[in-house]
């Protein structure tokens, strides 16, 4: 958990602004830059999946289903972005 400790030591606004900027950049990049947008979205997906995995034991079964669904749906968006269809 050293990474989680380092994230906790960072200013709180960085934890919100950095993924939001990566998400926005990933969604806005198109055409010949779509591959870079896919990489940015993949980073956001990895962060989202990691946070979901950390909180998994504390979640109720209904919450687990919906969080898992969100991670899978976002992963599908990342794949579509790499394919140039999103």
C-alpha positions in Angstrom: 0.0 0.0 0.0 2.9 2.5 -0.4 1.2 4.0 -3.5 -2.0 4.6 -1.5 0.0 6.2 1.3 1.7 8.5 -1.3 -1.7 9.4 -2.8 -3.0 10.2 0.7 -0.1 12.6 1.2 -0.8 14.5 -2.0 -3.0 17.6 -2.0 -6.6 16.4 -2.4 -7.3 18.6 -5.5 -4.7 16.6 -7.5 -6.7 13.4 -7.0 -9.7 15.0 -8.6 -8.1 17.3 -11.2 -5.6 14.8 -12.7 -8.1 12.0 -13.6 -10.6 14.6 -14.8 -8.0 16.1 -17.1 -7.0 12.7 -18.4 -10.6 11.8 -19.0 -11.3 15.1 -20.8 -8.2 14.8 -22.9 -8.9 11.2 -23.8 -12.4 11.9 -24.9 -11.5 15.0 -27.0 -8.6 13.5 -28.9 -9.8 12.1 -32.3 -8.7 11.0 -35.7 -5.0 10.5 -35.9 -4.6 11.2 -32.2 -7.2 8.7 -31.1 -4.5 6.2 -30.0 -3.3 8.8 -27.5 -6.8 9.4 -26.3 -7.1 5.6 -25.8 -4.0 5.6 -23.6 -5.3 8.5 -21.5 -8.6 6.7 -21.0 -6.8 3.5 -20.2 -5.0 5.3 -17.4 -8.3 6.6 -16.0 -9.8 3.1 -16.3 -6.8 1.5 -14.5 -7.2 4.1 -11.7 -10.9 3.4 -11.5 -10.4 -0.4 -11.5 -7.7 -0.1 -8.8 -10.0 2.0 -6.5 -12.8 -0.4 -7.1 -10.6 -3.4 -6.1 -9.5 -1.6 -3.0 -13.0 -0.9 -1.9 -14.4 -4.3 -2.9 -14.4 -6.0 0.5 -16.4 -3.1 2.1 -19.1 -3.0 -0.5 -22.5 -4.6 -0.4 -23.3 -7.1 -3.2 -25.6 -4.6 -5.0 -22.9 -2.0 -5.0 -20.3 -4.5 -6.2 -22.5 -5.3 -9.2 -22.9 -1.7 -10.2 -19.3 -0.7 -9.6 -18.2 -3.8 -11.6 -20.6 -2.8 -14.4 -19.2 0.7 -14.5 -15.6 -0.6 -14.8 -16.6 -3.0 -17.6 -18.5 -0.3 -19.4 -15.6 2.1 -19.2 -13.3 -0.6 -20.4 -15.5 -1.0 -23.4 -15.3 2.7 -24.1 -11.5 2.4 -24.0 -11.5 -0.4 -26.5 -13.8 1.5 -28.8 -11.5 4.5 -28.5 -8.5 2.4 -29.5 -10.5 1.1 -32.5 -11.3 4.7 -33.5 -15.1 4.3 -33.1 -15.6 6.6 -30.2 
